[in-house]
């Protein structure tokens, strides 16, 4: 089983690439490919052909997947990118900020 430190709905910061330093919300996670799709980041232009009569082809902008190792979750408390720690609280395992200890 492949697991990632990023979950759907997390706010993350891109650490490398053309969108370095920018933040966005995670829309989709693909643990098998180790990639994530971030809202408004890594936008690419796709050339789409019309499939049915009456439909239009053209250029469409869409978010492309980015490797999860190139992004870091942003802590809601200290508002900085952080590594993810794990703590056991009761019978649940929770993710915590390594900087300040706040729950992610």
C-alpha positions as CSV (number, residue, x, y, z in Angstrom):
1,X,0.0,0.0,0.0
2,X,1.4,3.4,-1.0
3,X,0.7,6.3,1.4
4,X,1.5,9.9,1.1
5,X,2.0,12.8,3.6
6,X,-0.6,14.8,1.6
7,X,-4.4,14.4,1.8
8,X,-7.2,15.8,-0.4
9,X,-8.3,19.2,0.9
10,X,-4.8,20.1,2.4
11,X,-3.3,23.5,1.6
12,X,0.1,22.9,0.2
13,X,3.1,25.0,-1.0
14,X,5.0,24.1,-4.1
15,X,8.7,23.8,-3.3
16,X,10.2,23.4,-6.8
17,X,9.3,23.9,-10.5
18,X,7.6,26.8,-12.3
19,X,5.1,27.4,-9.5
20,X,7.7,27.5,-6.7
21,X,6.6,29.3,-3.6
22,X,2.9,29.4,-4.5
23,X,0.2,27.8,-2.4
24,X,-3.0,26.0,-3.4
25,X,-5.6,23.4,-2.3
26,X,-5.2,19.7,-3.1
27,X,-8.0,18.6,-5.4
28,X,-6.9,15.0,-6.0
29,X,-4.3,12.5,-4.7
30,X,-3.0,9.6,-6.6
31,X,-0.9,7.4,-4.2
32,X,-0.1,4.8,-6.8
33,X,1.6,7.4,-9.0
34,X,2.8,9.5,-6.0
35,X,1.2,12.6,-7.6
36,X,-1.2,15.3,-6.5
37,X,-3.4,17.8,-8.4
38,X,-3.4,21.3,-6.9
39,X,-6.0,24.0,-7.7
40,X,-4.7,26.6,-10.0
41,X,-1.1,25.3,-10.1
42,X,0.9,23.5,-12.8
43,X,-1.7,24.7,-15.4
44,X,-1.1,23.3,-18.9
45,X,-2.8,23.9,-22.2
46,X,-4.3,20.9,-23.9
47,X,-5.5,20.8,-27.6
48,X,-8.9,19.2,-27.7
49,X,-10.6,17.9,-30.8
50,X,-14.4,18.1,-31.2
51,X,-15.9,14.7,-30.5
52,X,-19.5,15.2,-31.6
53,X,-21.2,17.4,-34.2
54,X,-21.9,20.7,-32.7
55,X,-19.1,20.5,-30.1
56,X,-16.2,22.8,-30.4
57,X,-12.5,21.9,-30.3
58,X,-9.8,24.2,-29.2
59,X,-7.2,24.9,-26.4
60,X,-8.3,24.0,-22.9
61,X,-6.4,24.9,-19.7
62,X,-6.2,22.2,-17.0
63,X,-4.3,21.4,-13.9
64,X,-1.7,18.7,-14.4
65,X,-0.4,16.3,-11.7
66,X,2.7,17.2,-9.8
67,X,4.9,14.8,-7.7
68,X,4.0,14.8,-4.0
69,X,7.6,15.1,-3.0
70,X,7.7,18.6,-4.6
71,X,5.0,20.0,-2.2
72,X,4.8,20.6,1.5
73,X,1.7,21.0,3.6
74,X,1.1,24.4,5.1
75,X,0.4,24.5,8.9
76,X,-2.9,26.4,9.7
77,X,-1.5,27.8,12.9
78,X,2.0,29.1,11.9
79,X,1.1,29.5,8.2
80,X,4.4,28.0,7.0
81,X,5.3,24.9,5.0
82,X,6.1,22.1,7.4
83,X,7.1,18.4,7.6
84,X,4.4,16.0,8.9
85,X,4.7,14.3,12.2
86,X,2.4,11.6,13.6
87,X,1.0,11.4,17.1
88,X,-1.4,8.9,18.7
89,X,-4.4,10.7,20.3
90,X,-6.7,8.2,22.0
91,X,-7.2,5.4,19.4
92,X,-6.5,7.7,16.4
93,X,-3.3,8.5,14.7
94,X,-3.2,12.2,13.8
95,X,-0.9,14.3,11.6
96,X,0.9,17.2,13.3
97,X,3.1,20.1,12.4
98,X,6.8,19.5,13.1
99,X,7.3,23.3,13.7
100,X,4.7,24.1,16.3
101,X,2.9,20.8,17.0
102,X,-0.5,21.9,15.7
103,X,-2.9,19.3,14.2
104,X,-3.0,19.3,10.4
